[in-house]
Structure formats: C-alpha cells, structure tokens
Amino acid sequence: MTPLVTAAVLLAAFAHACWNALAHKIPDKLVGFALISGGGLLLGLVAALFTGLPASGAWPYLCASAALHIVYYALLMTSFRLGDFGQTYPIARGTAPLVVTVLAAVFAHETPNGWVAAGIALSCAGLTGVALWGLRGRRPNWAAVGAALGTGLSIAAYTVVDGLGVRVSGAPLAYIAWLMTLQGLVLPVYAVRRLRGRPAAELRPYVPLGLLGAALSVTAYALVLWAQTRADLAPVSALRESSILVGAAIGALFFKERFGAPRLAAAGLLVLGIGLMLHAG
C-alpha cells in the first residue's frame, strides 16, 4: 500500500471509531442508529445529484451490500446494548480481517504473500487481546459476544462485496453515494414506526450527535472504498481495524472502561502487524 492509501485508511479508522462512540453514547440505540443511517441517506442523496449513476454491473453489489449493512446495524446495535464499548467494538472489528483474507482469496483471487499474511495474523492477535482484556475474573456476556462476532462476519461480507462492486462501478464516489442512499432507507422508517408517540423534545437533543455520526460514517467508508480500488482487500481491512485502538482509548477516556498493560501489549502486536503489512507493500 502506498503512503497515500495508508493515510486514507488510518483516517478512516479514526473516523469510524468516533462515529461508533457517538452511536454508543446515545442511550436509545435505535434512535442513534436511525439518526446516523438517516443522515447518511441525506448525504447520499445530495452526493448522488453530482456523481450520477455507477456502472450497471455495480448494482447487484450495491443491493447485496445494502442488505448486509442493515444486518450489520442490527447486530451492532444489539452488541452495544448488551456489552461494553471497549470490548464489543474490538470483537466486532477484529473478527473481520481474517475472514476478509479468506473471502478475498476465494472471490477476488487475492492471495497474500508471507509478509502480509504474518501481518494480518499478528494484527488479529493484537485485536483479540484488546477485545478480551477485562474479561478476567468474570463471565463474559455471551449474548453480547455472539452479537459482536456476528457483526464481524457481516463486516467481512460487505467489505468483500463492496471491494468487488466499487471496482466495477467506474466511479467510487457514485458507488458510495448510492450505497448510503439504499442502506439508509430501512432504519429511519422502522424507527418512525417504533417510536411513534414519543415526544419530539425527548429525541431532539440527540440529532446533532446523530448527524455528526452520519458525516463521520460516510467519510470513513468513502475513504475505505477508495483505498480498495488502489490496494488488496485483506491488508486494507486489517489496517482499517486499527480503529480498535482509537475505540479502546475512547472507552477508557470517555466511558471509564479499563485500558491496562495487557491491552497496551496487545496494541503493540497490532502495530507490529500493521508494520509488516506496510513493509510488504
């Protein structure tokens, strides 16, 4: 990966952790995700006015990705509702790189060389360590862990679908605009039906957070999709999951969740793995 692609993915990782933290901060998860999804819908519609349509071959990928993103939102909401941000977020994100590596080899014929494979393996070990620290001495919430693992599988699925789709679209910006439009329809409609009767004054304080989260979400994924047109899917996915470090730091600073020496050691493995991938590039 070139320095420009690396910088874009790292910026995407930071933005992604921030919008997830905003979603976690809103007490009613349905409200938070509906605002973020609805904000993405508005941004997608505006962008689509300027980008036009992607190539016809991209539409099956867009429809499949929109469905997978809805599943992703539902599982992520569940994991955030049941578990700590500092653990469910790393588990969800840490599951994806290894699965993406396998799927990219099968569907995109991208087989990583030894350096990249070692880097991905070390990164995943570090991500797992960041995720599991804090479980010592108490039973994990298996429902939260299961939802986070399901989230990770959905991330891997839409990452590969979008990596293939954006390459045949001929226009990455058009692809992201229409993806945000398609996936942004369902949650707001569902939320309106579920929240009917709730006073507007009760929901209004969360609108700025939701719209900020939407802007960060669209920016993060647009950068990732662009990077996927310039580099292989597996290393982009693994590097993107450096967002876990940002998420763990946010959990410690703002949600008062522990970030001790074992997590620092696990973070070191993650950084080493990223270094190997960049060395290979």
Secondary structure, DSSP 8 states (H G I E B T S, - for coil): --HHHHHHHHHHHHHHHHHHHHHHHSSSHHHHHHHHHHHHHHHHHHHHHHH----GGGHHHHHHHHHHHHHHHHHHHHHHHHS-HHHHHHHHHHHHHHHHHHHHHHHS-----HHHHHHHHHHHHHHHHHHHTT-TTS---HHHHHHHHHHHHHHHHHHHHHHHHHHHHS-HHHHHHHHHHHHTTHHHHHHHHHTTTS-HHHHGGGHHHHHHHHHHHHHHHHHHHHHHTTS-HHHHHHHHTTHHHHHHHHHHHHS-----HHHHHHHHHHHHHHHHHHHH-
